[in-house]
């Protein structure tokens, strides 16, 4: 094993040199590079993490018109629409592992429950990730690498999506960066204060999402390589173990509620070909960034094996280990679960770009156009995520379809009872009579009255809404409420489906109309 008691000292010296504007760790060169305007500016700037955070948060909140997704509606249902006692009842049935995030949003919602307000914590978390990423890049490969890494992270479409998503995935990415940053500080000087800070960062990581801890094997290997064996095993490993206590508890809760993810289909190794798209959020920008990231990891390995292992493992182990869980434990591979690797993608690509030093051109003329090129490749995905149905469930559009044709006495029936929450959030009091509603359930589903025909007695028109395509409801038996409405004597009048798949369908049925 490459245990370098001197390795920590080497990386600490590299970080101090980076503060003065050198990029020694990125290139493996000894001595101070030529002082250009770019290196003088990056070396002296102390506001880079703050600027990176503000810019990334600004990008995440800018131009978003997307409706809350079904998952975001679940956040609203769990953390906003219920009192604290109701939230505690819910997590005993489903989503118990999300309790820390739900508690945060519950407190946050005391100040409002608008779309942008519910999503703002995620945007702030994305900003925190960018800020710490800028400083981690500086520590590993110099100020230029930190700046470029933060810039790449800010323009990733996946960051725009999860930074404007009322779910905990941006928090997972931020905690991954903070824990890696804290580990590097321990390697510089393994004081008990820094070790405690690392344990707290690992605990925060486990509280964000169960699969966020898939970055920890890379940190474990980096610690063994960067620190003397005794220090690693007596300080860092126990700190990591203590930090994992919350995720163990939440994991046991999640295992008991694993039926909630029974909808996930198993995947084969071919899904790994989609990892660049899943991490970057773009099928155009993803492959280009991964090519740069491979070069960046090689540069880091050449300069310092422990930190090359950290960043390389952080990039590839989450999807690989998630696929192992998917194959051996329970189907669990979902693209959003690997977003925790996005900071490593930006960091390693930033290292690669920062290492380019053209002899006749300022370094900025390489870095800036490269970041702009990545941003341009991601523009189609950025635009897609910002459309009204950019989160794949257009609740406002569906509500407007109903309101445009609504008549007194109309009824509404939900193909999946949990859809009520989204329609009630956007429709408030302007919806048809909910004739089946019996009351809230203990989880996300609602209690409904038996006997659809009796509930529709005297109603000439009924709206049926479901998650899925028109064909799923109108050409088969997948949506049993549609079949029940037809059996009660109603015939299809009109149907509308949102643009994305599976999307939402709204269908109007009328009694006595001929044919479907």
C-alpha positions in Angstrom: 0.0 0.0 0.0 1.2 3.5 -0.8 1.0 4.8 2.7 2.7 8.2 2.6 3.3 9.8 5.9 5.1 12.3 3.7 2.1 12.3 1.3 0.1 14.4 3.6 2.9 16.9 3.9 3.3 16.9 0.1 -0.4 17.7 -0.4 -0.3 20.3 2.4 2.6 22.0 0.7 0.8 21.9 -2.6 -2.2 23.5 -1.1 -0.1 26.3 0.4 1.7 26.8 -2.9 -1.7 26.9 -4.6 -2.6 29.8 -2.4 0.2 31.8 -3.9 -0.9 31.1 -7.4 1.0 28.0 -8.3 -0.6 24.9 -9.9 2.1 22.5 -8.9 -0.2 19.6 -7.9 -2.1 19.6 -11.2 1.0 19.3 -13.4 3.6 17.6 -11.3 6.0 20.4 -12.0 8.3 21.7 -9.4 8.8 25.4 -8.9 6.5 28.4 -9.4 4.8 28.9 -12.8 5.0 32.1 -14.7 2.9 34.8 -13.1 0.2 35.9 -15.5 -2.7 38.2 -14.9 -5.0 35.1 -14.6 -2.8 33.4 -12.0 -2.3 36.6 -10.1 -6.1 37.2 -9.9 -6.9 33.6 -9.0 -4.1 33.4 -6.5 -5.2 36.5 -4.7 -9.0 36.0 -4.8 -10.4 34.9 -1.5 -14.0 35.4 -2.5 -14.1 32.6 -5.1 -16.1 30.1 -3.0 -18.7 32.7 -2.1 -19.0 34.0 -5.7 -19.2 30.4 -7.0 -22.0 29.6 -4.5 -24.0 32.7 -5.4 -23.7 32.2 -9.1 -24.7 28.5 -8.9 -27.7 29.3 -6.7 -28.6 32.1 -9.2 -28.4 29.7 -12.1 -30.5 27.1 -10.3 -33.4 29.5 -9.5 -33.3 31.4 -12.8 -36.0 31.0 -15.4 -37.7 28.1 -13.9 -41.4 27.6 -14.7 -41.6 23.9 -14.2 -44.5 22.4 -12.3 -43.8 20.5 -9.2 -43.1 16.9 -10.0 -44.9 14.0 -8.4 -41.9 13.5 -6.1 -42.0 17.2 -5.2 -45.7 17.0 -4.5 -44.8 14.1 -2.1 -42.5 16.5 -0.3 -45.3 19.1 -0.1 -47.7 16.4 1.2 -45.3 15.1 3.8 -43.7 18.2 5.0 -46.1 21.1 4.4 -49.6 19.9 4.1 -49.4 17.9 7.4 -48.8 19.0 11.0 -45.6 17.6 12.6 -47.6 14.8 14.1 -48.9 13.8 10.7 -45.4 13.8 9.3 -44.2 11.5 12.1 -47.1 9.1 11.3 -46.3 9.2 7.6 -42.6 8.2 8.0 -43.7 5.2 10.0 -45.3 3.9 6.7 -43.1 5.4 3.9 -40.1 7.6 3.2 -38.8 7.3 6.8 -35.2 7.7 5.4 -36.2 11.2 4.2 -37.2 12.3 7.7 -34.3 14.8 8.1 -35.1 16.5 4.8 -38.8 16.5 5.5 -38.2 18.1 8.9 -36.1 20.8 7.3 -38.8 21.6 4.7 -41.5 21.5 7.4 -39.8 24.3 9.3 -38.9 26.1 6.1 -42.6 26.1 5.0 -43.6 28.2 8.0 -42.5 31.2 5.8 -44.3 30.1 2.7 -45.2 27.2 0.4 -44.9 28.6 -3.1 -43.0 26.6 -5.7 -39.9 28.7 -5.7 -39.8 28.8 -1.9 -40.0 25.0 -1.5 -37.2 24.7 -4.1 -34.9 27.4 -2.7 -33.2 25.2 -0.1 -32.1 22.9 -2.9 -30.7 25.9 -4.8 -28.9 27.1 -1.7 -27.5 23.5 -1.3 -26.2 23.6 -4.9 -24.5 26.9 -4.1 -22.9 25.4 -1.0 -21.6 22.5 -3.2 -20.1 24.9 -5.7 -18.4 27.0 -3.0 -16.8 24.1 -1.3 -15.9 22.6 -4.7 -14.0 25.7 -5.6 -11.9 25.5 -2.5 -11.5 21.7 -2.8 -10.2 22.2 -6.4 -7.8 24.9 -5.1 -6.5 22.5 -2.5 -6.0 19.6 -4.9 -4.7 21.3 -8.0 -4.5 25.1 -7.6 -6.9 28.1 -7.7 -7.5 27.8 -11.5 -8.7 24.3 -11.1 -11.1 25.3 -8.3 -12.5 28.2 -10.3 -13.0 26.1 -13.5 -14.5 23.2 -11.5 -17.0 25.5 -9.8 -17.9 27.1 -13.2 -18.5 23.7 -14.8 -20.6 22.6 -11.9 -22.7 25.7 -12.2 -23.5 25.1 -15.9 -24.3 21.4 -15.5 -28.0 20.8 -16.5 -28.3 18.3 -13.7 -27.4 21.0 -11.2 -30.1 23.2 -12.6 -32.6 20.4 -12.3 -31.8 19.3 -8.8 -31.1 22.8 -7.7 -34.7 23.6 -8.6 -36.1 20.4 -7.2 -37.8 20.1 -3.8 -36.0 16.9 -3.0 -32.8 16.1 -1.1 -30.5 15.3 -4.0 -28.8 18.7 -4.1 -28.1 18.3 -0.4 -26.5 14.9 -1.1 -24.1 16.5 -3.6 -23.3 19.3 -1.2 -22.6 16.9 1.7 -20.4 14.8 -0.6 -18.3 17.9 -1.4 -18.1 19.0 2.2 -17.1 15.6 3.4 -14.3 15.3 0.8 -13.1 18.9 1.7 -13.1 18.0 5.4 -11.1 14.8 4.7 -8.5 16.8 2.9 -8.2 19.1 5.9 -7.7 16.1 8.1 -4.9 14.9 5.8 -3.2 18.3 6.2 -3.4 18.2 10.0 -5.2 15.3 11.7 -6.2 17.3 14.8 -9.2 16.1 16.8 -11.1 19.2 15.8 -10.7 18.5 12.1 -11.5 14.8 12.7 -14.7 15.7 14.5 -15.6 18.0 11.6 -15.1 15.2 9.2 -17.4 12.9 11.3 -20.1 15.6 11.3 -19.8 15.9 7.5 -20.2 12.2 7.0 -23.2 12.2 9.3 -24.7 15.0 7.2 -24.0 13.0 4.1 -26.0 10.0 5.4 -28.9 12.2 6.4 -29.4 13.5 2.9 -30.1 10.3 1.0 -29.2 6.6 1.7 -27.3 6.1 -1.5 -25.2 9.3 -1.0 -22.9 7.2 1.2 -21.7 5.4 -2.0 -19.0 8.1 -2.1 -17.5 6.9 1.2 -15.4 3.9 -0.2 -13.4 6.4 -2.2 -12.8 8.6 0.9 -11.8 5.5 2.9 -9.2 4.5 0.3 -7.9 8.1 0.0 -7.5 8.3 3.8 -5.5 5.0 3.9 -3.3 6.3 1.2 -2.9 9.9 2.4 -2.3 9.3 6.1 0.1 7.2 8.2 -1.6 3.9 8.9 -2.0 4.5 12.6 -3.5 7.9 12.1 -5.9 6.6 9.5 -7.1 3.6 11.6 -7.3 5.4 14.9 -8.8 8.7 13.8 -10.3 8.8 10.3 -11.9 5.4 10.2 -13.6 5.8 13.6 -14.8 9.2 12.6 -16.2 7.7 9.4 -17.9 4.9 11.4 -19.4 7.4 13.9 -20.6 9.6 11.0 -22.3 6.5 9.5 -24.6 6.0 12.6 -27.4 8.1 11.2 -27.4 6.4 7.8 -27.4 3.0 9.4 -30.5 3.9 11.4 -32.2 5.5 8.4 -31.2 2.5 6.3 -32.9 0.1 8.6 -36.0 2.2 8.4 -35.8 2.4 4.7 -35.3 -1.4 4.4 -38.5 -1.9 6.3 -40.3 0.4 3.9 -38.6 -0.9 0.7 -42.0 -1.7 -0.8 -42.1 2.0 -1.6 -39.4 1.5 -4.3 -41.0 -1.7 -5.8 -41.7 0.3 -8.9 -38.0 0.3 -9.8 -37.1 -2.1 -12.5 -33.8 -4.1 -12.4 -31.0 -2.9 -14.7 -28.2 -4.6 -16.5 -24.6 -3.4 -17.0 -25.7 -1.5 -20.1 -27.2 1.3 -17.9 -23.6 2.3 -17.2 -23.4 3.7 -20.7 -25.9 6.3 -19.6 -24.0 7.4 -16.6 -22.5 10.5 -18.3 -26.0 11.6 -19.2 -27.4 10.8 -15.7 -24.7 12.6 -13.9 -24.4 15.7 -16.1 -28.1 15.8 -17.0 -27.4 16.1 -20.7 -26.7 13.5 -23.4 -24.6 16.1 -25.2 -22.5 17.6 -22.4 -22.1 14.4 -20.4 -19.8 12.4 -22.7 -17.6 15.4 -23.4 -17.2 16.1 -19.7 -16.5 12.5 -18.9 -13.7 12.5 -21.4 -12.2 15.5 -19.7 -12.8 13.9 -16.3 -10.8 10.8 -17.2 -7.9 13.1 -18.1 -8.3 15.1 -14.9 -8.2 11.9 -12.8 -5.0 10.8 -14.5 -3.4 14.2 -13.8 -4.4 14.0 -10.2 -3.1 10.4 -9.9 0.2 11.6 -11.3 0.4 14.4 -8.8 -0.9 12.7 -5.7 -2.3 9.1 -5.7 -4.6 9.5 -2.7 -6.5 12.5 -4.1 -6.6 11.0 -7.6 -8.2 7.9 -6.0 -10.6 10.1 -4.1 -11.9 12.0 -7.1 -11.8 9.0 -9.5 -13.6 6.8 -7.0 -16.1 9.5 -6.2 -16.9 9.7 -9.9 -17.3 6.0 -10.8 -18.1 4.1 -7.6 -21.6 5.5 -6.9 -23.1 4.2 -10.2 -21.1 1.0 -10.0 -22.0 0.2 -6.4 -25.6 1.2 -7.0 -25.8 -1.3 -9.8 -24.4 -3.9 -7.5 -27.2 -3.1 -5.0 -29.6 -3.3 -7.9 -28.4 -6.8 -8.8 -27.8 -8.4 -5.4 -30.1 -6.7 -2.9 -33.1 -5.0 -4.5 -33.8 -3.0 -7.7 -32.5 0.5 -6.8 -30.8 2.1 -9.8 -32.5 5.4 -10.6 -30.7 8.1 -12.5 -31.2 10.8 -9.8 -29.4 8.6 -7.2 -26.1 9.1 -9.0 -26.2 12.9 -9.0 -24.0 12.7 -5.9 -21.1 12.1 -8.4 -21.7 15.4 -10.3 -19.3 17.4 -8.2 -16.5 14.9 -9.0 -17.3 15.2 -12.7 -16.9 18.9 -12.6 -13.8 18.8 -10.4 -11.9 16.3 -12.5 -12.8 18.0 -15.7 -11.8 21.3 -14.1 -8.4 19.9 -13.2 -7.9 18.7 -16.8 -8.7 22.2 -18.2 -6.6 24.0 -15.7 -3.6 21.9 -16.6 -3.6 23.2 -20.1 -1.0 26.0 -20.3 -0.6 27.3 -23.9 2.7 29.0 -24.4 1.5 32.0 -26.3 -2.1 32.5 -24.9 -3.4 33.4 -21.5 -4.8 30.4 -19.7 -8.2 32.0 -19.5 -8.5 31.7 -23.2 -8.6 28.0 -22.8 -10.7 27.7 -19.7 -13.4 30.2 -20.4 -14.3 29.0 -24.0 -14.2 25.4 -22.7 -16.7 26.2 -19.9 -18.9 28.1 -22.5 -18.7 25.1 -24.8 -19.9 22.8 -22.1 -22.7 25.3 -21.2 -23.7 25.4 -24.9 -23.9 21.6 -25.2 -26.2 21.6 -22.1 -28.5 24.3 -23.4 -31.2 22.0 -24.9 -31.4 20.2 -21.5 -31.4 23.4 -19.6 -34.3 24.7 -21.7 -36.2 21.4 -21.3 -35.9 21.5 -17.5 -37.3 25.0 -17.4 -40.5 24.4 -19.4 -43.7 24.1 -17.5 -43.6 20.3 -17.8 -39.8 20.2 -17.4 -40.2 18.0 -14.3 -42.3 15.6 -16.3 -45.7 16.2 -14.6 -47.6 19.3 -15.7 -50.1 19.8 -12.9 -50.9 23.4 -13.8 -51.6 22.5 -17.4 -53.9 19.7 -16.4 -55.8 22.0 -14.0 -56.2 24.6 -16.7 -57.7 22.0 -19.0 -60.4 21.2 -16.4 -61.1 24.8 -15.6 -61.5 25.8 -19.2 -64.5 23.3 -19.6 -65.7 23.1 -16.0 -69.4 23.2 -15.4 -71.4 23.3 -12.2 -72.1 19.8 -10.9 -69.0 18.2 -12.6 -67.2 15.5 -10.6 -63.6 14.4 -10.6 -62.1 10.9 -10.1 -58.4 10.2 -9.7 -56.8 7.2 -11.2 -54.1 7.3 -8.5 -55.4 8.8 -5.3 -52.1 10.6 -4.5 -52.6 12.8 -7.5 -55.1 14.8 -5.5 -52.3 16.6 -3.7 -50.9 18.0 -6.9 -54.3 19.1 -8.2 -55.3 20.6 -4.9 -52.0 22.5 -4.7 -52.5 24.1 -8.1 -56.3 24.1 -8.3 -57.2 25.0 -4.7 -61.0 25.6 -4.7 -61.5 25.7 -8.5 -61.8 22.0 -9.2 -64.8 19.7 -9.7 -66.4 17.9 -6.8 -64.2 15.1 -5.4 -67.0 12.6 -5.0 -64.8 9.7 -3.8 -62.7 11.5 -1.1 -63.2 10.0 2.3 -60.3 11.6 4.1 -56.5 11.7 4.3 -54.6 8.4 4.6 -51.6 7.7 6.8 -49.2 7.9 3.8 -49.5 9.6 0.5 -52.6 7.8 -0.6 -56.1 9.0 0.4 -59.0 7.0 1.8 -61.8 6.7 -0.8 -65.4 5.7 -0.6 -66.5 2.4 -2.1 -69.0 2.3 -4.9 -68.1 4.6 -7.7 -71.6 4.3 -9.4 -73.3 5.5 -6.2 -70.9 8.4 -5.8 -71.6 9.5 -9.3 -75.4 9.3 -9.0 -77.0 12.4 -10.6 -73.8 13.5 -12.2 -73.9 14.0 -16.0 -70.1 14.7 -16.4 -67.1 13.3 -14.7 -63.4 14.1 -15.1 -60.9 11.3 -14.8 -57.2 12.1 -14.3 -54.4 9.7 -14.1 -50.6 9.5 -14.4 -49.7 7.8 -17.7 -50.6 8.0 -21.3 -54.0 8.2 -22.9 -53.6 4.7 -24.2 -52.8 3.4 -20.7 -56.3 4.4 -19.5 -58.4 4.3 -22.6 -57.2 1.1 -24.4 -56.7 -1.3 -21.5 -57.4 -2.0 -17.8 -54.3 -0.4 -16.3 -56.4 2.5 -14.9 -59.3 0.7 -13.2 -61.1 4.0 -12.5 -61.6 4.5 -16.2 -63.2 1.1 -16.6 -65.4 1.7 -13.6 -66.6 5.1 -15.0 -67.4 3.4 -18.3 -69.3 0.6 -16.5 -71.4 3.3 -14.8 -72.7 4.5 -18.2 -70.3 7.3 -19.1 -68.6 7.7 -22.5 -65.5 9.5 -23.5 -66.0 13.1 -24.7 -62.4 14.6 -24.8 -58.9 13.7 -23.5 -55.7 15.6 -23.1 -52.2 14.4 -22.3 -49.2 16.5 -21.2 -46.2 16.6 -23.6 -43.9 14.3 -21.6 -44.0 10.6 -20.8 -45.6 9.1 -18.9 -47.1 12.5 -18.0 -50.6 13.3 -16.9 -53.9 12.6 -18.7 -57.2 14.4 -18.2 -60.3 12.8 -19.8 -63.9 14.1 -19.7 -66.6 11.5 -19.7 -70.3 12.3 -20.1 -73.4 10.1 -19.4 -75.4 9.1 -22.4 -72.9 10.1 -25.2 -72.6 7.6 -27.9 -69.4 5.6 -28.6 -65.9 6.1 -27.4 
